[in-house]
Amino acid sequence: PWADSRANMLQDNSRWHLVPQWRWAVGSLTQLRRVWKSYRVEVDVETKRIAGKTIHETGHDELAYIVDPNGDVRALYLWPFTPRDVERTLRELRA
């Protein structure tokens, strides 16, 4: 939640070459916690001060969901997974 500015999102998008369909979970800490809980994502946030500056270190589960247009979860991928894994599932769902 501390790095969810538009500038940060554009920088990450450029660096990671994300597809246009990529969706970010952006919002207040309260809003994000609700999303994390509903998708069962474990997130650890450690806040500390170093040389007078506040630092937020965030770690989280590495996973991805396929969610259909109705909002139903169709697949879950836990790291490590590959684009080929996702592509195979998408093909199966379209069949």
Gaussian input, Z-matrix of N, CA and C with variables (Angstrom, degrees):
# hf/3-21g

backbone

0 1
 N
 C     1     B1
 C     2     B2     1     A1
 N     3     B3     2     A2     1     D1
 C     4     B4     3     A3     2     D2
 C     5     B5     4     A4     3     D3
 N     6     B6     5     A5     4     D4
 C     7     B7     6     A6     5     D5
 C     8     B8     7     A7     6     D6
 N     9     B9     8     A8     7     D7
 C    10    B10     9     A9     8     D8
 C    11    B11    10    A10     9     D9
 N    12    B12    11    A11    10    D10
 C    13    B13    12    A12    11    D11
 C    14    B14    13    A13    12    D12
 N    15    B15    14    A14    13    D13
 C    16    B16    15    A15    14    D14
 C    17    B17    16    A16    15    D15
 N    18    B18    17    A17    16    D16
 C    19    B19    18    A18    17    D17
 C    20    B20    19    A19    18    D18
 N    21    B21    20    A20    19    D19
 C    22    B22    21    A21    20    D20
 C    23    B23    22    A22    21    D21
 N    24    B24    23    A23    22    D22
 C    25    B25    24    A24    23    D23
 C    26    B26    25    A25    24    D24
 N    27    B27    26    A26    25    D25
 C    28    B28    27    A27    26    D26
 C    29    B29    28    A28    27    D27
 N    30    B30    29    A29    28    D28
 C    31    B31    30    A30    29    D29
 C    32    B32    31    A31    30    D30
 N    33    B33    32    A32    31    D31
 C    34    B34    33    A33    32    D32
 C    35    B35    34    A34    33    D33
 N    36    B36    35    A35    34    D34
 C    37    B37    36    A36    35    D35
 C    38    B38    37    A37    36    D36
 N    39    B39    38    A38    37    D37
 C    40    B40    39    A39    38    D38
 C    41    B41    40    A40    39    D39
 N    42    B42    41    A41    40    D40
 C    43    B43    42    A42    41    D41
 C    44    B44    43    A43    42    D42
 N    45    B45    44    A44    43    D43
 C    46    B46    45    A45    44    D44
 C    47    B47    46    A46    45    D45
 N    48    B48    47    A47    46    D46
 C    49    B49    48    A48    47    D47
 C    50    B50    49    A49    48    D48
 N    51    B51    50    A50    49    D49
 C    52    B52    51    A51    50    D50
 C    53    B53    52    A52    51    D51
 N    54    B54    53    A53    52    D52
 C    55    B55    54    A54    53    D53
 C    56    B56    55    A55    54    D54
 N    57    B57    56    A56    55    D55
 C    58    B58    57    A57    56    D56
 C    59    B59    58    A58    57    D57
 N    60    B60    59    A59    58    D58
 C    61    B61    60    A60    59    D59
 C    62    B62    61    A61    60    D60
 N    63    B63    62    A62    61    D61
 C    64    B64    63    A63    62    D62
 C    65    B65    64    A64    63    D63
 N    66    B66    65    A65    64    D64
 C    67    B67    66    A66    65    D65
 C    68    B68    67    A67    66    D66
 N    69    B69    68    A68    67    D67
 C    70    B70    69    A69    68    D68
 C    71    B71    70    A70    69    D69
 N    72    B72    71    A71    70    D70
 C    73    B73    72    A72    71    D71
 C    74    B74    73    A73    72    D72
 N    75    B75    74    A74    73    D73
 C    76    B76    75    A75    74    D74
 C    77    B77    76    A76    75    D75
 N    78    B78    77    A77    76    D76
 C    79    B79    78    A78    77    D77
 C    80    B80    79    A79    78    D78
 N    81    B81    80    A80    79    D79
 C    82    B82    81    A81    80    D80
 C    83    B83    82    A82    81    D81
 N    84    B84    83    A83    82    D82
 C    85    B85    84    A84    83    D83
 C    86    B86    85    A85    84    D84
 N    87    B87    86    A86    85    D85
 C    88    B88    87    A87    86    D86
 C    89    B89    88    A88    87    D87
 N    90    B90    89    A89    88    D88
 C    91    B91    90    A90    89    D89
 C    92    B92    91    A91    90    D90
 N    93    B93    92    A92    91    D91
 C    94    B94    93    A93    92    D92
 C    95    B95    94    A94    93    D93
 N    96    B96    95    A95    94    D94
 C    97    B97    96    A96    95    D95
 C    98    B98    97    A97    96    D96
 N    99    B99    98    A98    97    D97
 C   100   B100    99    A99    98    D98
 C   101   B101   100   A100    99    D99
 N   102   B102   101   A101   100   D100
 C   103   B103   102   A102   101   D101
 C   104   B104   103   A103   102   D102
 N   105   B105   104   A104   103   D103
 C   106   B106   105   A105   104   D104
 C   107   B107   106   A106   105   D105
 N   108   B108   107   A107   106   D106
 C   109   B109   108   A108   107   D107
 C   110   B110   109   A109   108   D108
 N   111   B111   110   A110   109   D109
 C   112   B112   111   A111   110   D110
 C   113   B113   112   A112   111   D111
 N   114   B114   113   A113   112   D112
 C   115   B115   114   A114   113   D113
 C   116   B116   115   A115   114   D114
 N   117   B117   116   A116   115   D115
 C   118   B118   117   A117   116   D116
 C   119   B119   118   A118   117   D117
 N   120   B120   119   A119   118   D118
 C   121   B121   120   A120   119   D119
 C   122   B122   121   A121   120   D120
 N   123   B123   122   A122   121   D121
 C   124   B124   123   A123   122   D122
 C   125   B125   124   A124   123   D123
 N   126   B126   125   A125   124   D124
 C   127   B127   126   A126   125   D125
 C   128   B128   127   A127   126   D126
 N   129   B129   128   A128   127   D127
 C   130   B130   129   A129   128   D128
 C   131   B131   130   A130   129   D129
 N   132   B132   131   A131   130   D130
 C   133   B133   132   A132   131   D131
 C   134   B134   133   A133   132   D132
 N   135   B135   134   A134   133   D133
 C   136   B136   135   A135   134   D134
 C   137   B137   136   A136   135   D135
 N   138   B138   137   A137   136   D136
 C   139   B139   138   A138   137   D137
 C   140   B140   139   A139   138   D138
 N   141   B141   140   A140   139   D139
 C   142   B142   141   A141   140   D140
 C   143   B143   142   A142   141   D141
 N   144   B144   143   A143   142   D142
 C   145   B145   144   A144   143   D143
 C   146   B146   145   A145   144   D144
 N   147   B147   146   A146   145   D145
 C   148   B148   147   A147   146   D146
 C   149   B149   148   A148   147   D147
 N   150   B150   149   A149   148   D148
 C   151   B151   150   A150   149   D149
 C   152   B152   151   A151   150   D150
 N   153   B153   152   A152   151   D151
 C   154   B154   153   A153   152   D152
 C   155   B155   154   A154   153   D153
 N   156   B156   155   A155   154   D154
 C   157   B157   156   A156   155   D155
 C   158   B158   157   A157   156   D156
 N   159   B159   158   A158   157   D157
 C   160   B160   159   A159   158   D158
 C   161   B161   160   A160   159   D159
 N   162   B162   161   A161   160   D160
 C   163   B163   162   A162   161   D161
 C   164   B164   163   A163   162   D162
 N   165   B165   164   A164   163   D163
 C   166   B166   165   A165   164   D164
 C   167   B167   166   A166   165   D165
 N   168   B168   167   A167   166   D166
 C   169   B169   168   A168   167   D167
 C   170   B170   169   A169   168   D168
 N   171   B171   170   A170   169   D169
 C   172   B172   171   A171   170   D170
 C   173   B173   172   A172   171   D171
 N   174   B174   173   A173   172   D172
 C   175   B175   174   A174   173   D173
 C   176   B176   175   A175   174   D174
 N   177   B177   176   A176   175   D175
 C   178   B178   177   A177   176   D176
 C   179   B179   178   A178   177   D177
 N   180   B180   179   A179   178   D178
 C   181   B181   180   A180   179   D179
 C   182   B182   181   A181   180   D180
 N   183   B183   182   A182   181   D181
 C   184   B184   183   A183   182   D182
 C   185   B185   184   A184   183   D183
 N   186   B186   185   A185   184   D184
 C   187   B187   186   A186   185   D185
 C   188   B188   187   A187   186   D186
 N   189   B189   188   A188   187   D187
 C   190   B190   189   A189   188   D188
 C   191   B191   190   A190   189   D189
 N   192   B192   191   A191   190   D190
 C   193   B193   192   A192   191   D191
 C   194   B194   193   A193   192   D192
 N   195   B195   194   A194   193   D193
 C   196   B196   195   A195   194   D194
 C   197   B197   196   A196   195   D195
 N   198   B198   197   A197   196   D196
 C   199   B199   198   A198   197   D197
 C   200   B200   199   A199   198   D198
 N   201   B201   200   A200   199   D199
 C   202   B202   201   A201   200   D200
 C   203   B203   202   A202   201   D201
 N   204   B204   203   A203   202   D202
 C   205   B205   204   A204   203   D203
 C   206   B206   205   A205   204   D204
 N   207   B207   206   A206   205   D205
 C   208   B208   207   A207   206   D206
 C   209   B209   208   A208   207   D207
 N   210   B210   209   A209   208   D208
 C   211   B211   210   A210   209   D209
 C   212   B212   211   A211   210   D210
 N   213   B213   212   A212   211   D211
 C   214   B214   213   A213   212   D212
 C   215   B215   214   A214   213   D213
 N   216   B216   215   A215   214   D214
 C   217   B217   216   A216   215   D215
 C   218   B218   217   A217   216   D216
 N   219   B219   218   A218   217   D217
 C   220   B220   219   A219   218   D218
 C   221   B221   220   A220   219   D219
 N   222   B222   221   A221   220   D220
 C   223   B223   222   A222   221   D221
 C   224   B224   223   A223   222   D222
 N   225   B225   224   A224   223   D223
 C   226   B226   225   A225   224   D224
 C   227   B227   226   A226   225   D225
 N   228   B228   227   A227   226   D226
 C   229   B229   228   A228   227   D227
 C   230   B230   229   A229   228   D228
 N   231   B231   230   A230   229   D229
 C   232   B232   231   A231   230   D230
 C   233   B233   232   A232   231   D231
 N   234   B234   233   A233   232   D232
 C   235   B235   234   A234   233   D233
 C   236   B236   235   A235   234   D234
 N   237   B237   236   A236   235   D235
 C   238   B238   237   A237   236   D236
 C   239   B239   238   A238   237   D237
 N   240   B240   239   A239   238   D238
 C   241   B241   240   A240   239   D239
 C   242   B242   241   A241   240   D240
 N   243   B243   242   A242   241   D241
 C   244   B244   243   A243   242   D242
 C   245   B245   244   A244   243   D243
 N   246   B246   245   A245   244   D244
 C   247   B247   246   A246   245   D245
 C   248   B248   247   A247   246   D246
 N   249   B249   248   A248   247   D247
 C   250   B250   249   A249   248   D248
 C   251   B251   250   A250   249   D249
 N   252   B252   251   A251   250   D250
 C   253   B253   252   A252   251   D251
 C   254   B254   253   A253   252   D252
 N   255   B255   254   A254   253   D253
 C   256   B256   255   A255   254   D254
 C   257   B257   256   A256   255   D255
 N   258   B258   257   A257   256   D256
 C   259   B259   258   A258   257   D257
 C   260   B260   259   A259   258   D258
 N   261   B261   260   A260   259   D259
 C   262   B262   261   A261   260   D260
 C   263   B263   262   A262   261   D261
 N   264   B264   263   A263   262   D262
 C   265   B265   264   A264   263   D263
 C   266   B266   265   A265   264   D264
 N   267   B267   266   A266   265   D265
 C   268   B268   267   A267   266   D266
 C   269   B269   268   A268   267   D267
 N   270   B270   269   A269   268   D268
 C   271   B271   270   A270   269   D269
 C   272   B272   271   A271   270   D270
 N   273   B273   272   A272   271   D271
 C   274   B274   273   A273   272   D272
 C   275   B275   274   A274   273   D273
 N   276   B276   275   A275   274   D274
 C   277   B277   276   A276   275   D275
 C   278   B278   277   A277   276   D276
 N   279   B279   278   A278   277   D277
 C   280   B280   279   A279   278   D278
 C   281   B281   280   A280   279   D279
 N   282   B282   281   A281   280   D280
 C   283   B283   282   A282   281   D281
 C   284   B284   283   A283   282   D282

   B1=1.4581
   B2=1.5229
   B3=1.3314
   B4=1.4627
   B5=1.5230
   B6=1.2894
   B7=1.4655
   B8=1.5176
   B9=1.3335
   B10=1.4588
   B11=1.5265
   B12=1.3138
   B13=1.4609
   B14=1.5290
   B15=1.3034
   B16=1.4661
   B17=1.5252
   B18=1.3194
   B19=1.4772
   B20=1.5282
   B21=1.3317
   B22=1.4639
   B23=1.5175
   B24=1.3290
   B25=1.4592
   B26=1.5332
   B27=1.3216
   B28=1.4657
   B29=1.5249
   B30=1.3198
   B31=1.4646
   B32=1.5345
   B33=1.3384
   B34=1.4621
   B35=1.5218
   B36=1.3278
   B37=1.4559
   B38=1.5263
   B39=1.3143
   B40=1.4598
   B41=1.5280
   B42=1.3081
   B43=1.4714
   B44=1.5243
   B45=1.3385
   B46=1.4594
   B47=1.5214
   B48=1.3359
   B49=1.4733
   B50=1.5270
   B51=1.3218
   B52=1.4641
   B53=1.5214
   B54=1.3189
   B55=1.4622
   B56=1.5245
   B57=1.3272
   B58=1.4700
   B59=1.5316
   B60=1.3232
   B61=1.4636
   B62=1.5286
   B63=1.3258
   B64=1.4668
   B65=1.5213
   B66=1.3364
   B67=1.4622
   B68=1.5232
   B69=1.3152
   B70=1.4568
   B71=1.5112
   B72=1.3085
   B73=1.4633
   B74=1.5304
   B75=1.3232
   B76=1.4603
   B77=1.5188
   B78=1.3257
   B79=1.4555
   B80=1.5099
   B81=1.3136
   B82=1.4651
   B83=1.5306
   B84=1.3118
   B85=1.4593
   B86=1.5280
   B87=1.3109
   B88=1.4673
   B89=1.5300
   B90=1.3216
   B91=1.4654
   B92=1.5219
   B93=1.3306
   B94=1.4608
   B95=1.5246
   B96=1.3245
   B97=1.4629
   B98=1.5262
   B99=1.3313
   B100=1.4701
   B101=1.5340
   B102=1.3288
   B103=1.4694
   B104=1.5214
   B105=1.3276
   B106=1.4713
   B107=1.5243
   B108=1.3208
   B109=1.4653
   B110=1.5194
   B111=1.3193
   B112=1.4576
   B113=1.5275
   B114=1.3229
   B115=1.4626
   B116=1.5235
   B117=1.3395
   B118=1.4708
   B119=1.5280
   B120=1.3168
   B121=1.4602
   B122=1.5207
   B123=1.3061
   B124=1.4578
   B125=1.5222
   B126=1.3305
   B127=1.4609
   B128=1.5237
   B129=1.3211
   B130=1.4611
   B131=1.5186
   B132=1.3216
   B133=1.4595
   B134=1.5146
   B135=1.3147
   B136=1.4588
   B137=1.5197
   B138=1.3157
   B139=1.4592
   B140=1.5110
   B141=1.3267
   B142=1.4631
   B143=1.5155
   B144=1.2927
   B145=1.4624
   B146=1.5256
   B147=1.3087
   B148=1.4675
   B149=1.5080
   B150=1.3191
   B151=1.4695
   B152=1.5296
   B153=1.3290
   B154=1.4506
   B155=1.5143
   B156=1.3170
   B157=1.4671
   B158=1.5211
   B159=1.3352
   B160=1.4611
   B161=1.5201
   B162=1.3227
   B163=1.4597
   B164=1.5262
   B165=1.3250
   B166=1.4667
   B167=1.5215
   B168=1.3152
   B169=1.4614
   B170=1.5218
   B171=1.3160
   B172=1.4562
   B173=1.5186
   B174=1.3035
   B175=1.4556
   B176=1.5207
   B177=1.3204
   B178=1.4617
   B179=1.5139
   B180=1.3328
   B181=1.4591
   B182=1.5228
   B183=1.3064
   B184=1.4576
   B185=1.5131
   B186=1.3165
   B187=1.4555
   B188=1.5103
   B189=1.3102
   B190=1.4667
   B191=1.5170
   B192=1.3182
   B193=1.4556
   B194=1.5267
   B195=1.3220
   B196=1.4593
   B197=1.5275
   B198=1.3291
   B199=1.4625
   B200=1.5210
   B201=1.3239
   B202=1.4661
   B203=1.5339
   B204=1.3311
   B205=1.4725
   B206=1.5302
   B207=1.3345
   B208=1.4635
   B209=1.5272
   B210=1.3435
   B211=1.4577
   B212=1.5165
   B213=1.3286
   B214=1.4657
   B215=1.5210
   B216=1.3214
   B217=1.4668
   B218=1.5206
   B219=1.3190
   B220=1.4677
   B221=1.5183
   B222=1.3503
   B223=1.4593
   B224=1.5240
   B225=1.3187
   B226=1.4583
   B227=1.5195
   B228=1.3269
   B229=1.4659
   B230=1.5161
   B231=1.3203
   B232=1.4539
   B233=1.5127
   B234=1.3234
   B235=1.4545
   B236=1.5006
   B237=1.3159
   B238=1.4590
   B239=1.5312
   B240=1.3010
   B241=1.4583
   B242=1.5159
   B243=1.3179
   B244=1.4602
   B245=1.5296
   B246=1.3136
   B247=1.4721
   B248=1.5284
   B249=1.3132
   B250=1.4731
   B251=1.5323
   B252=1.3582
   B253=1.4660
   B254=1.5293
   B255=1.3211
   B256=1.4638
   B257=1.5236
   B258=1.3153
   B259=1.4652
   B260=1.5281
   B261=1.3267
   B262=1.4679
   B263=1.5343
   B264=1.3209
   B265=1.4582
   B266=1.5171
   B267=1.3375
   B268=1.4672
   B269=1.5175
   B270=1.3239
   B271=1.4692
   B272=1.5341
   B273=1.3394
   B274=1.4584
   B275=1.5321
   B276=1.3124
   B277=1.4601
   B278=1.5299
   B279=1.3298
   B280=1.4804
   B281=1.5236
   B282=1.3372
   B283=1.4838
   B284=1.5074
   A1=113.19
   A2=117.65
   A3=119.38
   A4=112.08
   A5=117.26
   A6=120.16
   A7=111.09
   A8=116.77
   A9=118.34
   A10=113.71
   A11=115.46
   A12=118.31
   A13=109.84
   A14=116.59
   A15=121.00
   A16=110.89
   A17=116.90
   A18=120.94
   A19=110.52
   A20=117.64
   A21=120.50
   A22=111.50
   A23=116.75
   A24=120.32
   A25=110.97
   A26=117.00
   A27=120.43
   A28=110.87
   A29=116.78
   A30=120.46
   A31=110.36
   A32=117.11
   A33=120.46
   A34=111.46
   A35=116.74
   A36=121.06
   A37=110.52
   A38=116.71
   A39=121.29
   A40=111.38
   A41=116.08
   A42=121.34
   A43=111.30
   A44=117.20
   A45=121.09
   A46=113.22
   A47=118.11
   A48=121.98
   A49=111.65
   A50=116.25
   A51=121.57
   A52=110.97
   A53=115.05
   A54=120.83
   A55=109.09
   A56=118.15
   A57=120.90
   A58=113.19
   A59=118.26
   A60=121.65
   A61=112.97
   A62=117.33
   A63=121.29
   A64=109.58
   A65=116.62
   A66=121.59
   A67=109.53
   A68=115.01
   A69=121.74
   A70=110.01
   A71=116.15
   A72=121.14
   A73=105.82
   A74=115.14
   A75=121.20
   A76=108.24
   A77=116.00
   A78=119.58
   A79=110.61
   A80=115.44
   A81=120.78
   A82=108.74
   A83=115.96
   A84=119.87
   A85=110.49
   A86=117.64
   A87=121.35
   A88=110.94
   A89=116.98
   A90=120.74
   A91=111.09
   A92=116.39
   A93=120.07
   A94=111.25
   A95=117.17
   A96=119.52
   A97=111.69
   A98=117.54
   A99=120.57
   A100=110.74
   A101=116.38
   A102=120.34
   A103=109.73
   A104=116.73
   A105=120.22
   A106=110.49
   A107=116.17
   A108=120.30
   A109=111.15
   A110=117.63
   A111=120.00
   A112=112.00
   A113=117.77
   A114=121.30
   A115=112.78
   A116=115.87
   A117=122.20
   A118=112.24
   A119=115.59
   A120=121.29
   A121=108.10
   A122=116.43
   A123=121.85
   A124=108.74
   A125=116.22
   A126=121.47
   A127=108.28
   A128=115.60
   A129=121.80
   A130=108.24
   A131=115.75
   A132=121.22
   A133=108.04
   A134=115.69
   A135=121.36
   A136=107.97
   A137=115.38
   A138=120.99
   A139=108.38
   A140=116.95
   A141=120.66
   A142=109.64
   A143=114.67
   A144=120.48
   A145=108.09
   A146=114.59
   A147=121.68
   A148=106.77
   A149=115.70
   A150=121.89
   A151=111.01
   A152=115.74
   A153=120.17
   A154=115.55
   A155=117.62
   A156=121.16
   A157=109.64
   A158=117.10
   A159=121.64
   A160=109.65
   A161=115.37
   A162=122.72
   A163=107.84
   A164=116.64
   A165=122.22
   A166=107.73
   A167=116.61
   A168=120.93
   A169=107.46
   A170=116.39
   A171=121.64
   A172=109.80
   A173=115.85
   A174=122.32
   A175=108.05
   A176=117.31
   A177=119.75
   A178=110.49
   A179=114.32
   A180=119.89
   A181=108.37
   A182=115.53
   A183=120.25
   A184=107.76
   A185=113.84
   A186=120.25
   A187=110.21
   A188=114.71
   A189=120.47
   A190=108.31
   A191=114.71
   A192=122.05
   A193=109.17
   A194=115.64
   A195=121.23
   A196=104.72
   A197=115.63
   A198=122.33
   A199=107.21
   A200=116.42
   A201=119.61
   A202=111.07
   A203=117.34
   A204=120.53
   A205=114.19
   A206=117.63
   A207=121.05
   A208=112.38
   A209=116.06
   A210=120.08
   A211=113.54
   A212=117.32
   A213=120.94
   A214=110.77
   A215=116.18
   A216=121.32
   A217=107.82
   A218=115.66
   A219=121.06
   A220=112.70
   A221=116.85
   A222=119.71
   A223=109.22
   A224=114.59
   A225=122.57
   A226=107.80
   A227=115.30
   A228=121.26
   A229=108.78
   A230=116.04
   A231=121.68
   A232=108.08
   A233=116.69
   A234=121.23
   A235=109.65
   A236=121.34
   A237=125.51
   A238=111.39
   A239=115.85
   A240=121.88
   A241=106.85
   A242=115.41
   A243=119.82
   A244=110.24
   A245=117.04
   A246=119.37
   A247=112.00
   A248=116.64
   A249=120.50
   A250=110.96
   A251=116.54
   A252=120.19
   A253=110.62
   A254=115.94
   A255=121.35
   A256=110.20
   A257=116.33
   A258=120.71
   A259=111.26
   A260=116.70
   A261=120.56
   A262=110.39
   A263=116.85
   A264=120.15
   A265=111.33
   A266=117.02
   A267=120.45
   A268=110.63
   A269=117.03
   A270=120.13
   A271=110.50
   A272=116.65
   A273=120.68
   A274=110.57
   A275=117.23
   A276=120.83
   A277=112.14
   A278=116.05
   A279=120.25
   A280=111.91
   A281=116.44
   A282=120.55
   A283=112.10
   D1=-15.94
   D2=-178.44
   D3=-89.88
   D4=-6.12
   D5=-178.53
   D6=-126.98
   D7=28.87
   D8=-175.15
   D9=-99.68
   D10=30.64
   D11=176.05
   D12=-72.86
   D13=159.05
   D14=177.17
   D15=-57.39
   D16=-40.54
   D17=-179.94
   D18=-61.25
   D19=-43.00
   D20=178.84
   D21=-65.56
   D22=-40.83
   D23=179.38
   D24=-63.26
   D25=-43.50
   D26=179.26
   D27=-64.79
   D28=-39.52
   D29=178.75
   D30=-64.20
   D31=-46.37
   D32=178.84
   D33=-63.74
   D34=-42.08
   D35=178.73
   D36=-57.99
   D37=-44.10
   D38=179.59
   D39=-66.67
   D40=-44.19
   D41=-176.98
   D42=-66.50
   D43=-39.86
   D44=-173.32
   D45=-96.55
   D46=-3.95
   D47=178.80
   D48=54.39
   D49=51.58
   D50=-177.46
   D51=-74.69
   D52=149.74
   D53=177.03
   D54=-75.71
   D55=157.06
   D56=-178.14
   D57=-60.92
   D58=-23.88
   D59=-178.24
   D60=-77.51
   D61=-7.62
   D62=-179.31
   D63=-61.60
   D64=136.96
   D65=179.39
   D66=-122.40
   D67=137.89
   D68=179.70
   D69=-101.35
   D70=147.86
   D71=170.39
   D72=-94.42
   D73=98.10
   D74=-176.67
   D75=-118.98
   D76=134.52
   D77=177.69
   D78=167.41
   D79=-170.53
   D80=177.64
   D81=-71.04
   D82=164.79
   D83=179.02
   D84=-59.69
   D85=-39.46
   D86=178.07
   D87=-62.40
   D88=-45.47
   D89=179.17
   D90=-63.72
   D91=-44.09
   D92=-179.20
   D93=-64.54
   D94=-40.02
   D95=178.80
   D96=-59.62
   D97=-37.63
   D98=176.85
   D99=-63.18
   D100=-42.30
   D101=179.26
   D102=-66.30
   D103=-46.50
   D104=179.46
   D105=-56.60
   D106=-44.04
   D107=-178.94
   D108=-65.15
   D109=-45.32
   D110=-176.73
   D111=-66.37
   D112=-29.92
   D113=178.15
   D114=-98.40
   D115=6.63
   D116=177.61
   D117=56.93
   D118=44.05
   D119=177.20
   D120=-97.65
   D121=122.71
   D122=177.50
   D123=-83.43
   D124=122.62
   D125=-179.06
   D126=-126.97
   D127=130.27
   D128=176.88
   D129=-114.84
   D130=122.94
   D131=177.89
   D132=-117.65
   D133=124.62
   D134=176.42
   D135=-117.31
   D136=123.50
   D137=178.94
   D138=-109.39
   D139=129.65
   D140=178.33
   D141=-145.71
   D142=163.90
   D143=178.36
   D144=-111.05
   D145=129.06
   D146=178.07
   D147=-128.34
   D148=121.71
   D149=179.78
   D150=51.17
   D151=40.64
   D152=177.13
   D153=79.75
   D154=2.23
   D155=-179.45
   D156=-110.82
   D157=136.44
   D158=177.90
   D159=-81.05
   D160=128.21
   D161=-179.11
   D162=-120.15
   D163=132.92
   D164=175.50
   D165=-112.41
   D166=116.60
   D167=175.08
   D168=-103.99
   D169=124.85
   D170=-176.83
   D171=-120.85
   D172=130.03
   D173=173.51
   D174=-125.16
   D175=148.17
   D176=-178.50
   D177=-152.82
   D178=161.96
   D179=174.06
   D180=-57.98
   D181=147.92
   D182=176.95
   D183=-106.42
   D184=101.61
   D185=-177.40
   D186=-149.55
   D187=165.29
   D188=178.18
   D189=-144.38
   D190=145.14
   D191=177.72
   D192=-115.32
   D193=149.81
   D194=163.79
   D195=-104.02
   D196=122.19
   D197=-179.39
   D198=-118.65
   D199=128.31
   D200=-177.97
   D201=-80.02
   D202=172.20
   D203=-177.54
   D204=-58.85
   D205=-20.75
   D206=177.98
   D207=-85.18
   D208=-3.73
   D209=-179.00
   D210=89.38
   D211=7.17
   D212=179.42
   D213=-86.02
   D214=135.50
   D215=177.42
   D216=-74.66
   D217=124.51
   D218=-178.63
   D219=-105.97
   D220=-22.81
   D221=179.52
   D222=-159.56
   D223=153.86
   D224=176.31
   D225=-131.44
   D226=134.16
   D227=177.25
   D228=-121.31
   D229=128.33
   D230=173.72
   D231=-103.74
   D232=144.18
   D233=179.46
   D234=-63.99
   D235=136.18
   D236=4.68
   D237=-90.61
   D238=137.46
   D239=172.64
   D240=-138.08
   D241=161.92
   D242=-176.05
   D243=-119.01
   D244=160.19
   D245=173.24
   D246=-55.70
   D247=-33.13
   D248=179.51
   D249=-63.68
   D250=-37.00
   D251=176.21
   D252=-60.27
   D253=-45.92
   D254=-179.06
   D255=-65.95
   D256=-44.46
   D257=-179.90
   D258=-59.84
   D259=-42.27
   D260=179.90
   D261=-61.22
   D262=-43.48
   D263=179.13
   D264=-64.50
   D265=-42.62
   D266=179.59
   D267=-61.44
   D268=-40.64
   D269=177.86
   D270=-63.34
   D271=-41.87
   D272=179.65
   D273=-64.47
   D274=-38.81
   D275=-178.94
   D276=-69.03
   D277=-29.87
   D278=-179.96
   D279=-78.66
   D280=-20.40
   D281=-176.79
   D282=-70.78

